[in-house]
Amino acid sequence: MRVKPFRGIRPPKELAKQVSSRPYDVLNSEEARAEAAGNPMSLYHIIKPEINFESGTDEHDARVYQSAVEHFAEFRKNGWLKQDSKENYYVYAQTMNGRTQYGLVVAAWVEDYMEGRIKKHELTRKDKEEDRMKHVRVNNANMEPVFFAYPHRDDMDAIVERVTAGAPEYDFISDLDGFRHTFWVIEDESLIAKITKIFAEIPAMYIADGHHRSAAAALVGNEKKLQNPNHTGNEEYNYFLAVCFPDNQLNVIDYNRVVKDLNGLTEEGFLAKLAEDFVVEKKGAAIYKPNRLHNFSLYLGGEWYSLTAKEGRYDDNDPIGVLDVTVSSNLILDKILGIKDLRTDKRIDFVGGIRGLGELKRRVDSGEMKMALALYPVTMQQIIDIADSGNIMPPKTTWFEPKLRSGLIVHELI
């Protein structure tokens, strides 16, 4: 993999918490408006610039993109974002529930994405790609990092351990979720050279989170290459902003389903249909969490059930067939409930495991949904196997937590 250090644009130490935000795609416009209320330094004014207008403004309006540009310039003028004087790497650590993961902040090479060495496991939507491409183009910067995984290396771990033994540049706890965010600057030229060399020995990296941001950043970089008659390959637009974590530190959590109806079946009829392909066990009113691959949790009619797929209903030798999203989609959502397309069917919704299984119970008990299905989370190795095989995960399979904070560092394309 080809990576390089870069002159990060980032907040002064005392403003990091105020400037930083959640990623643009994990909340809607009104939620961003509420979180940014009273805080002119919030990065939402740049990454969710529709909040700078009256409620209901189309986020794809040309004025909205222009507002992002104006606010980016204002942040720099006011000293809320400042560019480092030299090219550095950085370490970004996140702590959730007492567990810490350490990522290296780098400028990743566009060609590695275009030629498939930066591997994806999800499909992207063209409309979402184009939105982020416009955002990158008008700001001439990657305002938010993408989240990569790489095969862990002891020599890289040793460098990160050495860097993080020193005093951090930023260290704060988010008021929103209680997660801790810590950030170090790597200025030592010998360490920078070692990091570049180690990455050069790594054959592939994997997009964990941020498929649309990755596509947009790489495609804009490639556009700039094609539009520049004097292109040399050394321009900053040949790279985009990424935080790279060793694969053995990452935490993939469950991504669950709630459905509005039983496709005309009674509860008893639905359970009888399930029994054709699953061992169905009633667990009672206490929350039941899936405890292994091919074991599911169903909440229906005020009761929790354990569903264990019967032998022969899945293919453990197929990287897609082994996934519980595949098993549940084929045998429950499609076969029984008639839900064919998880991306477009309005009868189904998805709930990230960070919200807990109590959220599934709440949505069913409220009458909004009829049943809920909790899945055992996929593993990082399953994600890597699928990406390596050139396959694509089914929709709504992976949920990584914690999410990267935006606003701790920006990469300019000039």
C-alpha positions in Angstrom: 0.0 0.0 0.0 1.2 3.5 -0.8 0.6 6.1 1.8 2.2 9.4 2.7 2.3 11.9 5.5 0.5 15.2 4.9 0.0 18.7 6.3 -3.1 18.2 8.3 -5.6 21.0 8.8 -7.0 20.7 12.3 -8.3 22.6 15.4 -6.1 24.1 18.1 -5.8 21.8 21.1 -8.4 23.7 23.2 -11.0 23.7 20.4 -10.9 20.1 19.3 -14.0 19.0 21.2 -16.1 22.0 20.0 -15.1 21.6 16.3 -15.4 17.8 16.1 -18.7 16.1 15.1 -20.2 12.8 14.2 -19.8 11.7 10.6 -22.2 13.4 8.1 -24.1 10.1 7.3 -25.0 8.9 10.8 -27.6 11.6 11.5 -30.2 13.6 9.7 -30.3 17.4 9.1 -32.5 18.1 12.1 -30.3 16.1 14.4 -27.2 17.9 13.1 -29.0 21.3 13.6 -29.8 20.4 17.2 -26.2 19.2 18.0 -24.7 22.3 16.4 -27.1 24.7 18.1 -25.2 27.6 19.8 -21.8 26.3 18.5 -20.5 28.2 15.4 -17.4 26.0 15.5 -19.2 22.7 14.9 -18.0 21.0 11.8 -21.6 20.3 10.9 -21.6 23.8 9.4 -19.3 22.4 6.7 -20.3 18.7 6.4 -24.0 19.2 6.9 -24.2 22.8 5.5 -28.0 22.6 5.0 -28.2 23.5 8.7 -27.0 27.0 7.8 -30.4 27.6 6.1 -34.1 27.3 7.1 -35.3 23.9 8.1 -36.4 21.9 5.1 -33.8 23.3 2.7 -32.7 20.7 0.1 -29.3 19.5 1.1 -28.3 19.2 -2.6 -29.1 22.9 -3.3 -26.1 24.7 -4.9 -26.3 27.3 -2.2 -25.8 24.6 0.4 -22.5 23.4 -1.1 -21.4 27.0 -1.5 -22.1 27.5 2.2 -19.8 24.7 3.1 -17.0 26.5 1.2 -17.7 29.8 2.9 -17.7 28.2 6.4 -14.5 26.2 5.7 -12.8 29.6 4.8 -14.3 31.2 7.9 -13.1 28.4 10.1 -9.5 28.9 8.8 -9.8 32.7 9.0 -10.9 32.5 12.6 -8.2 30.0 13.6 -10.6 27.2 14.3 -8.8 25.1 11.8 -5.1 25.6 11.2 -2.7 23.8 8.8 0.4 22.1 10.2 3.7 23.5 8.9 5.1 20.1 7.8 3.9 16.7 6.7 3.1 14.4 9.5 1.4 11.1 10.3 -1.0 11.0 13.2 -2.4 8.5 15.6 -6.1 8.5 16.5 -7.3 6.4 19.4 -10.9 5.7 20.3 -12.1 4.2 23.6 -15.5 2.6 24.1 -16.6 0.6 27.1 -13.0 0.4 28.4 -11.6 -0.9 25.1 -9.2 1.2 22.9 -8.4 0.9 19.2 -5.5 2.8 17.6 -5.6 4.1 14.1 -2.9 5.7 11.9 -4.0 8.8 10.1 -2.5 8.8 6.6 -3.0 10.1 3.1 -4.0 7.0 1.1 -3.1 6.6 -2.6 -6.1 7.0 -5.1 -4.6 4.4 -7.4 -4.7 1.8 -4.7 -8.5 2.3 -4.6 -9.0 2.5 -8.4 -7.0 -0.7 -8.9 -8.7 -2.6 -6.1 -5.9 -2.9 -3.5 -8.1 -0.9 -1.2 -11.0 -3.4 -1.1 -14.7 -2.8 -0.5 -17.4 -5.1 0.8 -20.5 -3.0 0.1 -22.2 -1.6 -3.0 -22.4 2.2 -3.2 -25.2 4.3 -4.5 -24.4 6.8 -7.3 -26.5 9.6 -5.8 -24.7 9.4 -2.5 -21.3 9.2 -4.3 -22.1 12.3 -6.3 -23.2 14.3 -3.3 -19.9 13.6 -1.5 -17.9 14.2 -4.8 -19.5 17.7 -5.0 -18.5 18.3 -1.4 -14.9 17.3 -2.1 -14.7 19.3 -5.3 -16.1 22.6 -3.9 -13.9 22.5 -0.8 -10.9 21.0 -2.6 -10.4 18.9 0.6 -11.4 15.7 2.3 -13.3 17.1 5.2 -13.9 13.7 6.8 -11.7 10.6 7.0 -12.6 7.1 5.9 -12.1 4.1 8.1 -9.8 1.3 6.9 -8.6 -1.9 8.3 -5.2 -3.5 7.6 -3.6 -6.9 8.5 -2.1 -6.2 11.9 1.7 -6.0 12.1 3.8 -6.2 15.3 6.3 -3.6 13.9 3.5 -1.1 13.3 2.0 -1.8 16.7 5.4 -1.1 18.3 5.6 2.3 16.6 2.1 3.2 17.7 2.8 2.1 21.3 5.9 4.3 21.3 4.0 7.4 20.0 1.1 6.9 22.3 3.4 6.7 25.3 3.9 10.5 24.9 1.4 13.3 25.7 -1.5 13.5 23.3 -2.4 16.6 21.2 -6.2 16.0 21.9 -7.9 14.0 24.6 -11.6 14.4 25.3 -14.7 12.5 26.0 -17.8 13.1 23.8 -20.8 14.3 25.8 -23.1 12.5 23.4 -22.0 8.9 23.9 -19.2 8.9 26.5 -16.6 7.7 24.0 -13.0 8.9 24.4 -11.0 10.4 21.5 -7.3 10.8 21.8 -4.9 12.1 19.1 -1.1 12.3 18.7 1.0 14.0 16.0 4.0 12.0 14.6 6.6 14.5 13.6 9.7 12.3 13.9 11.1 11.8 10.4 12.6 8.4 11.2 9.2 7.1 12.4 7.5 8.6 9.4 9.8 6.8 7.1 9.3 3.5 8.9 5.5 3.8 8.7 5.6 4.5 5.0 7.9 1.5 4.5 5.7 -0.9 6.6 2.6 0.2 4.7 4.4 -0.5 1.4 4.8 -4.1 2.5 1.0 -4.5 3.2 -0.7 -6.0 0.1 -4.2 -4.7 0.8 -6.4 -2.6 3.0 -10.1 -3.0 3.6 -12.8 -0.3 3.8 -14.5 -0.9 7.2 -16.7 2.2 7.2 -17.2 5.0 4.7 -17.7 3.3 1.3 -19.3 6.4 -0.2 -16.6 8.7 1.2 -13.9 6.4 -0.2 -15.5 6.3 -3.6 -16.1 10.0 -3.7 -12.5 10.9 -2.6 -10.8 8.6 -5.0 -13.0 9.5 -8.0 -12.4 13.2 -7.5 -8.7 12.6 -7.2 -8.8 10.6 -10.4 -10.8 13.4 -12.1 -8.2 15.9 -11.1 -5.5 13.7 -12.6 -7.3 13.4 -15.9 -8.0 17.1 -16.0 -4.4 18.2 -15.4 -2.2 18.1 -18.6 0.9 18.6 -16.4 0.1 15.7 -14.0 3.2 14.3 -12.3 1.7 11.9 -9.8 3.1 13.8 -6.9 0.1 16.2 -6.5 -1.8 16.1 -3.2 -5.0 15.2 -5.0 -3.5 11.8 -5.7 -4.2 11.0 -2.0 -7.2 11.0 0.3 -7.8 11.0 4.1 -7.9 7.7 5.9 -7.6 6.3 9.4 -6.1 2.8 9.3 -6.7 0.4 12.1 -5.1 -3.1 12.6 -7.8 -5.7 11.9 -7.4 -7.4 15.3 -8.4 -4.3 17.2 -11.7 -3.6 15.4 -15.2 -4.3 16.9 -18.0 -5.2 14.5 -21.4 -5.2 16.2 -24.8 -6.6 15.3 -27.0 -4.9 12.8 -30.6 -6.0 13.4 -34.0 -5.9 11.7 -37.5 -4.8 12.5 -40.5 -5.6 10.3 -44.0 -4.0 10.1 -46.1 -7.1 9.4 -46.1 -10.9 9.1 -47.2 -10.9 5.4 -50.7 -12.0 6.3 -49.8 -14.7 8.8 -50.9 -15.0 12.4 -48.2 -15.2 15.0 -48.8 -18.9 15.4 -48.7 -19.4 11.6 -45.4 -17.4 11.4 -43.8 -19.5 14.1 -44.9 -22.7 12.4 -43.3 -21.6 9.1 -40.1 -20.7 11.0 -40.0 -24.3 12.5 -39.5 -25.7 9.0 -35.9 -24.3 8.8 -35.1 -23.4 12.5 -35.2 -25.0 15.9 -37.6 -22.5 17.6 -37.3 -22.2 21.4 -39.5 -19.8 23.5 -37.3 -17.8 25.9 -39.9 -15.7 27.7 -40.1 -11.9 28.4 -36.3 -11.4 29.3 -34.2 -10.2 26.4 -32.5 -13.0 24.5 -29.3 -12.3 22.6 -27.9 -14.6 19.9 -24.9 -16.5 21.2 -23.3 -18.0 18.1 -23.3 -18.1 14.3 -26.6 -19.2 12.8 -28.5 -18.5 16.1 -31.0 -15.7 15.9 -33.2 -13.8 18.4 -36.8 -13.1 17.6 -39.1 -10.8 19.4 -42.8 -11.3 18.7 -46.0 -10.8 20.7 -44.1 -9.8 23.9 -42.0 -12.9 23.9 -38.3 -13.6 22.9 -37.4 -16.7 20.9 -34.2 -18.4 20.0 -34.0 -19.5 16.4 -31.2 -21.9 15.4 -30.9 -22.7 11.7 -31.1 -26.4 10.9 -28.2 -28.3 9.2 -28.3 -27.9 5.4 -30.0 -24.5 5.5 -26.7 -22.6 5.0 -23.3 -23.1 3.3 -20.3 -22.6 5.5 -18.0 -23.0 2.6 -19.3 -20.0 0.8 -18.2 -16.6 2.1 -21.7 -15.1 1.4 -23.7 -18.2 2.2 -22.2 -18.5 5.7 -23.4 -15.1 6.8 -26.4 -14.8 9.1 -27.7 -11.9 7.0 -27.9 -14.3 4.1 -29.5 -17.1 6.1 -32.1 -14.7 7.6 -32.8 -12.9 4.3 -33.3 -16.2 2.4 -35.2 -18.2 5.0 -37.2 -15.6 6.9 -37.4 -12.2 5.2 -37.8 -13.5 1.6 -39.3 -17.0 2.0 -41.9 -16.2 4.7 -42.3 -12.4 4.7 -41.9 -11.7 1.0 -39.3 -9.0 1.5 -37.1 -9.3 -1.6 -35.0 -6.1 -1.6 -33.6 -4.9 1.8 -32.6 -1.6 0.2 -36.0 -0.5 -1.0 -38.8 -2.4 0.9 -40.6 0.0 3.2 -41.8 -2.8 5.5 -38.4 -3.3 7.0 -36.1 -1.1 9.0 -32.6 -1.6 10.5 -31.3 -0.9 14.0 -27.6 -0.7 14.8 -26.5 -2.9 17.8 -25.2 0.1 19.6 -28.8 0.9 20.5 -29.2 -2.5 22.3 -31.9 -5.1 21.9 -34.1 -3.1 24.2 -34.6 -0.8 21.2 -36.0 -3.7 19.2 -38.4 -4.5 22.0 -39.5 -0.8 22.2 -40.3 -0.6 18.5 -42.4 -3.7 18.5 -44.1 -2.9 21.8 -45.0 0.6 20.5 -47.0 -1.0 17.7 -44.8 0.6 15.0 -43.3 -2.8 14.2 -44.7 -6.4 14.4 -41.5 -8.4 14.9 -37.8 -7.9 15.5 -34.9 -10.1 14.5 -31.4 -9.8 16.1 -28.4 -11.3 14.4 -25.0 -12.5 15.7 -22.4 -10.0 14.4 -20.1 -10.8 11.5 -16.4 -11.0 12.2 -13.6 -8.9 10.7 -12.3 -12.1 9.1 -15.6 -12.7 7.3 -15.4 -9.2 5.9 -11.8 -9.7 4.7 -12.7 -13.1 3.2 -15.6 -11.5 1.2 -13.5 -8.5 0.1 -10.7 -10.8 -1.0 -13.0 -13.0 -3.0 -14.4 -10.0 -4.8 -17.9 -10.5 -3.4 -20.1 -7.9 -1.9 -21.8 -8.2 1.5 -25.6 -8.2 1.5 -27.2 -4.8 2.5 -27.1 -3.7 6.2 -24.6 -6.3 7.3 -21.9 -4.5 9.2 -22.0 -1.8 12.0 -18.7 -0.5 13.3 -18.5 1.3 16.6 -17.2 3.7 17.7 -17.5 5.9 14.6 -14.6 8.2 13.7 -15.1 11.8 14.8 -14.9 14.3 12.0 -13.1 17.6 12.4 -10.0 16.4 14.2 -8.1 16.6 10.9 -8.8 17.6 7.3 -6.7 16.8 4.1 -6.4 19.6 1.5 -6.0 18.5 -2.1 -3.7 21.3 -3.1 
